[in-house]
């Protein structure tokens, strides 16, 4: 009996060691994935339930919690639903909060290949139809999420009660000062500082390595490649000269340290919107 117990304890010990080794490897080699996993776990602890919405490429993962008017939160390029985890607790007390992994991001299809803004926009249409029904919703979008949210508000003002655009919109970034395709740790560090502000603490090298990898193979890289390929054809998904056609109330929320979507970009939106 003692030998059996010893064998069981030994097996448990081996499993624990393996788990620790795998966990350390994940944190060291895939820190962005680990961070996303923790943020998504936080959504579950808040009370969000995970569901799926059918799209042309397969399915989208969508998180839903709360009761009341519908509010849809749209993350930026390369991000995922968990990015909103720290901000949503007070929102679910007043709203039915819907947070999708936008098409091509994290657990939403397509998992590989070029990724177009048309696919991401179609995903938002599907989410609005499936989760908000015919109800008007508040759209809150960050960066790329603000872009597609503004497009949807322009096309379907009957479905949007208010748009909140956070550091993003449906205008082209003219002569971007930020390199979104870093090839070295130095370039990755410069990109992170430009996006997050000069007061951002230095990013560890092992995280920068993952930033470089993710910029190349992740959804942001897949989207950037498709946008470059389309060139001027993507102008159909922009509102240059048409911002005055946006009928719904728009709130612009901006961080002045953003080196990509600068305050000048915000002023262009402000000048064009009614």
FISE-615686 format. One line per field, with one value per residue (C-alpha): residue number from 1; x, y, z; residue in three letters. Coordinates in Angstrom, 1 decimal, m for minus. Each point is the difference from the previous one (the first is absolute). Layout:
BEGIN
i	c(NUM,...)
px	c(X,...)
py	c(Y,...)
pz	c(Z,...)
aa	c(ALA,...)
end
This chain:
BEGIN
i	c(1,2,3,4,5,6,7,8,9,10,11,12,13,14,15,16,17,18,19,20,21,22,23,24,25,26,27,28,29,30,31,32,33,34,35,36,37,38,39,40,41,42,43,44,45,46,47,48,49,50,51,52,53,54,55,56,57,58,59,60,61,62,63,64,65,66,67,68,69,70,71,72,73,74,75,76,77,78,79,80,81,82,83,84,85,86,87,88,89,90,91,92,93,94,95,96,97,98,99,100,101,102,103,104,105,106,107,108,109,110,111,112,113,114,115,116,117,118,119,120,121,122,123,124,125,126,127,128,129,130,131,132,133,134,135,136,137,138,139,140,141,142,143,144,145,146,147,148,149,150,151,152,153,154,155,156,157,158,159,160,161,162,163,164,165,166,167,168,169,170,171,172,173,174,175,176,177,178,179,180,181,182,183,184,185,186,187,188,189,190,191,192,193,194,195,196,197,198,199,200,201,202,203,204,205,206,207,208,209,210,211,212,213,214,215,216,217,218,219,220,221,222,223,224,225,226,227,228,229,230,231,232,233,234,235,236,237,238,239,240,241,242,243,244,245,246,247,248,249,250,251,252,253,254,255,256,257,258,259,260,261,262,263,264,265,266,267,268,269,270,271,272,273,274)
px	c(0.0,2.8,1.7,m3.3,m0.3,3.6,m0.5,m3.1,1.8,2.9,m2.3,m1.7,3.4,1.1,m3.3,0.6,3.5,m1.2,m2.7,2.5,2.4,m2.8,m1.2,3.4,0.6,m3.4,0.8,3.5,m0.9,m3.6,m0.6,m2.7,m2.0,0.3,m1.1,m3.0,m0.9,0.0,m2.2,m2.5,m0.1,m0.8,m3.0,m1.3,0.4,m1.9,m3.0,0.5,m1.2,1.6,m2.0,0.5,m1.5,0.0,1.9,1.0,3.4,m1.2,m0.8,0.8,0.4,m2.0,m0.2,m3.3,m1.0,m2.4,m3.5,m1.3,0.7,2.5,3.6,2.5,3.8,2.3,3.7,2.9,2.1,1.9,m1.9,m2.9,m3.1,1.9,1.6,m3.2,0.1,1.1,m2.5,m3.2,m1.0,m2.0,m1.4,m1.8,m2.0,m1.8,0.4,m0.1,3.6,1.1,3.7,1.0,3.4,m0.2,0.5,3.5,0.8,0.7,m2.9,m1.9,0.4,1.7,3.0,2.5,0.6,m0.5,m2.5,m2.0,m1.9,m3.1,0.1,0.3,m2.8,m2.2,0.7,m1.3,m3.2,m0.5,0.6,m2.5,m2.6,0.5,0.5,m1.8,m2.9,m1.8,1.1,2.1,3.4,2.8,3.2,3.3,3.1,3.7,2.4,m1.2,m3.1,m0.8,0.6,m2.6,m2.3,0.0,m0.7,m2.9,m1.5,0.3,m1.7,m2.6,m0.8,m3.4,1.9,2.4,m1.0,3.5,3.6,3.0,3.2,3.2,3.2,m1.3,m2.4,m0.8,2.7,3.3,3.1,2.1,3.8,m0.1,2.9,m0.3,1.6,m2.6,2.2,3.1,2.8,2.2,m0.3,1.0,m2.8,m2.5,1.0,m0.4,m3.4,m1.3,1.2,m1.7,m3.3,m0.1,1.8,3.5,m0.8,m0.5,2.5,2.6,m1.5,2.1,1.9,m1.9,m3.3,1.5,1.0,m3.7,m1.1,2.3,m1.4,m3.6,0.4,1.0,m2.4,m2.8,m3.3,1.5,2.7,m2.6,m2.2,2.9,1.1,m3.5,m0.4,3.3,m1.1,m3.3,1.5,m2.5,m2.7,m0.4,m1.2,m3.5,0.4,1.0,m2.0,2.2,m2.3,m3.0,0.3,m2.7,m2.4,0.4,m3.4,0.4,1.6,3.8,2.3,3.7,2.2,3.7,3.3,2.5,3.0,m1.2,2.7,m2.1,m3.5,1.3,m2.0,0.2,m1.9,m2.6,m0.3,m0.6,m2.9,m1.3,0.1,m1.8,m2.7,m3.3)
py	c(0.0,2.4,m0.6,0.8,3.2,0.9,m0.7,2.2,2.8,m0.4,0.2,3.1,1.6,m0.7,1.5,3.1,0.4,m0.4,2.6,2.5,m0.6,0.6,3.1,1.5,m0.7,1.6,3.1,0.2,m0.8,1.1,2.8,1.7,m3.2,m0.5,3.6,m0.6,m3.2,1.8,2.8,m2.4,m1.9,3.4,0.4,m3.3,0.9,3.3,m2.1,0.0,m3.0,m1.1,m0.8,m0.1,1.9,m1.5,1.9,m0.8,m1.3,m2.2,1.5,2.9,m0.3,2.5,0.7,1.4,1.2,2.3,1.3,3.2,1.9,m1.7,1.2,m1.6,0.4,m0.3,m0.7,1.2,m1.9,m2.9,0.1,m2.1,0.3,m0.3,3.4,1.6,m2.2,2.8,2.5,m2.0,m0.6,3.2,m0.3,m3.3,1.6,2.2,m1.6,m3.3,0.0,m1.9,m0.5,m1.9,m1.4,1.7,m2.2,m1.4,0.8,m2.5,m2.5,1.4,m1.3,0.3,m1.3,0.5,1.7,3.6,2.0,2.8,2.9,m1.2,m3.3,1.8,2.4,m3.0,m1.5,3.1,m0.2,m3.6,0.8,2.9,m2.1,m3.0,1.5,3.3,m0.9,3.0,2.1,3.1,m0.5,2.2,m0.9,0.5,m0.6,0.3,0.7,m2.4,m0.6,3.7,m0.3,m2.7,1.5,3.3,m1.8,m1.9,3.2,1.6,m2.8,m1.0,3.1,m1.6,m2.7,2.3,2.3,1.3,m0.6,0.3,0.1,m0.5,0.9,m1.0,0.7,m0.5,2.2,m1.0,0.6,2.3,m0.7,m2.2,0.7,m3.4,m3.2,m2.7,m2.7,m0.1,m2.3,0.5,0.6,3.6,0.6,m1.9,2.1,3.2,m1.2,m0.8,3.4,1.8,m1.8,0.0,3.3,1.1,m0.6,m3.7,m2.2,m1.8,m3.2,m3.2,m1.5,m3.3,2.0,2.0,m3.3,m1.1,3.5,m0.5,m3.5,1.0,3.1,m2.5,m2.9,1.5,1.5,3.6,m1.2,m1.9,3.1,2.4,m2.3,0.0,3.8,0.5,m2.4,1.8,3.4,2.7,m2.7,0.1,3.7,m1.4,m0.9,3.6,3.1,2.7,2.9,m1.9,0.4,2.6,m2.8,m1.7,0.6,m1.6,1.9,m0.7,0.4,0.1,m1.3,0.6,m0.7,2.7,m2.4,m2.1,0.3,m1.7,1.6,3.4,3.0,1.4,m3.1,0.7,3.6,m1.3,m2.0,2.9,2.3,m2.4,m1.4,1.9)
pz	c(0.0,0.9,m3.4,m1.9,1.9,m0.7,m3.7,m0.1,1.8,m2.4,m3.0,1.4,0.6,m3.6,m1.3,2.2,m1.3,m3.6,0.6,1.4,m2.9,m2.5,1.8,0.2,m3.7,m0.9,2.0,m1.5,m3.6,m0.4,2.6,m2.2,m0.1,3.7,0.6,m2.2,1.8,3.4,m1.4,m1.4,3.3,1.6,m2.3,1.3,3.6,m0.6,m1.3,m3.7,m1.9,m3.2,m3.1,m3.8,m2.9,m3.5,m2.8,m3.5,1.0,2.9,3.3,2.4,3.7,2.0,3.7,1.5,3.5,1.7,m0.7,m1.5,m3.3,m2.2,0.0,m2.4,0.7,m3.0,0.6,m2.2,m2.6,1.4,3.3,1.4,2.2,3.3,m0.7,1.6,3.1,2.4,m1.3,m0.1,3.7,0.3,m3.5,0.6,2.8,m2.5,m3.4,m1.9,m0.9,m3.1,m0.7,m3.2,m1.0,m3.4,m3.1,m0.3,3.6,2.8,m0.1,m3.0,m3.5,m2.4,1.9,m2.9,m3.3,m1.0,2.1,m1.5,1.6,m1.9,1.9,3.3,m0.8,m1.1,3.4,1.8,m2.2,1.1,3.7,m0.1,m1.7,2.2,3.5,m0.1,m2.3,m1.3,3.1,m0.3,1.6,1.3,m1.9,1.7,m2.1,0.6,m3.0,m2.7,2.0,m0.2,m3.8,m0.6,2.6,m1.9,m3.3,1.5,1.6,m3.4,m1.8,2.6,2.2,0.8,2.0,1.9,2.8,0.6,m1.1,2.3,m2.1,2.1,m1.9,m3.4,m2.8,m3.7,m1.4,m1.4,2.1,m2.1,0.1,3.1,2.3,1.7,m1.5,0.6,m1.5,2.3,m1.0,3.1,3.7,m0.5,m2.5,2.1,3.1,m2.1,m1.2,3.5,1.3,m2.9,0.5,3.8,0.8,1.0,3.7,m0.7,2.0,m2.1,m1.5,0.8,m2.9,0.1,m0.4,m2.9,m1.7,0.1,m1.2,m3.1,m0.6,0.5,m2.3,m2.7,0.4,2.1,m1.2,m0.1,m2.4,m2.1,m0.1,m0.9,m2.8,m1.5,0.3,m1.8,m2.7,m0.5,m0.2,m1.0,m0.4,3.8,m0.2,m0.2,3.7,0.9,0.5,m1.5,m1.0,1.4,3.7,0.0,m1.1,3.5,1.6,3.4,3.0,0.2,2.9,m0.6,2.9,m0.6,1.6,m0.9,0.2,m3.0,m2.7,m2.6,0.4,1.1,1.2,m3.6,m1.1,2.7,m1.3,m3.5,1.3,2.1,m3.0,m2.3,2.3,0.4)
aa	c(UNK,UNK,UNK,UNK,UNK,UNK,UNK,UNK,UNK,UNK,UNK,UNK,UNK,UNK,UNK,UNK,UNK,UNK,UNK,UNK,UNK,UNK,UNK,UNK,UNK,UNK,UNK,UNK,UNK,UNK,UNK,UNK,UNK,UNK,UNK,UNK,UNK,UNK,UNK,UNK,UNK,UNK,UNK,UNK,UNK,UNK,UNK,UNK,UNK,UNK,UNK,UNK,UNK,UNK,UNK,UNK,UNK,UNK,UNK,UNK,UNK,UNK,UNK,UNK,UNK,UNK,UNK,UNK,UNK,UNK,UNK,UNK,UNK,UNK,UNK,UNK,UNK,UNK,UNK,UNK,UNK,UNK,UNK,UNK,UNK,UNK,UNK,UNK,UNK,UNK,UNK,UNK,UNK,UNK,UNK,UNK,UNK,UNK,UNK,UNK,UNK,UNK,UNK,UNK,UNK,UNK,UNK,UNK,UNK,UNK,UNK,UNK,UNK,UNK,UNK,UNK,UNK,UNK,UNK,UNK,UNK,UNK,UNK,UNK,UNK,UNK,UNK,UNK,UNK,UNK,UNK,UNK,UNK,UNK,UNK,UNK,UNK,UNK,UNK,UNK,UNK,UNK,UNK,UNK,UNK,UNK,UNK,UNK,UNK,UNK,UNK,UNK,UNK,UNK,UNK,UNK,UNK,UNK,UNK,UNK,UNK,UNK,UNK,UNK,UNK,UNK,UNK,UNK,UNK,UNK,UNK,UNK,UNK,UNK,UNK,UNK,UNK,UNK,UNK,UNK,UNK,UNK,UNK,UNK,UNK,UNK,UNK,UNK,UNK,UNK,UNK,UNK,UNK,UNK,UNK,UNK,UNK,UNK,UNK,UNK,UNK,UNK,UNK,UNK,UNK,UNK,UNK,UNK,UNK,UNK,UNK,UNK,UNK,UNK,UNK,UNK,UNK,UNK,UNK,UNK,UNK,UNK,UNK,UNK,UNK,UNK,UNK,UNK,UNK,UNK,UNK,UNK,UNK,UNK,UNK,UNK,UNK,UNK,UNK,UNK,UNK,UNK,UNK,UNK,UNK,UNK,UNK,UNK,UNK,UNK,UNK,UNK,UNK,UNK,UNK,UNK,UNK,UNK,UNK,UNK,UNK,UNK,UNK,UNK,UNK,UNK,UNK,UNK,UNK,UNK,UNK,UNK,UNK,UNK)
end
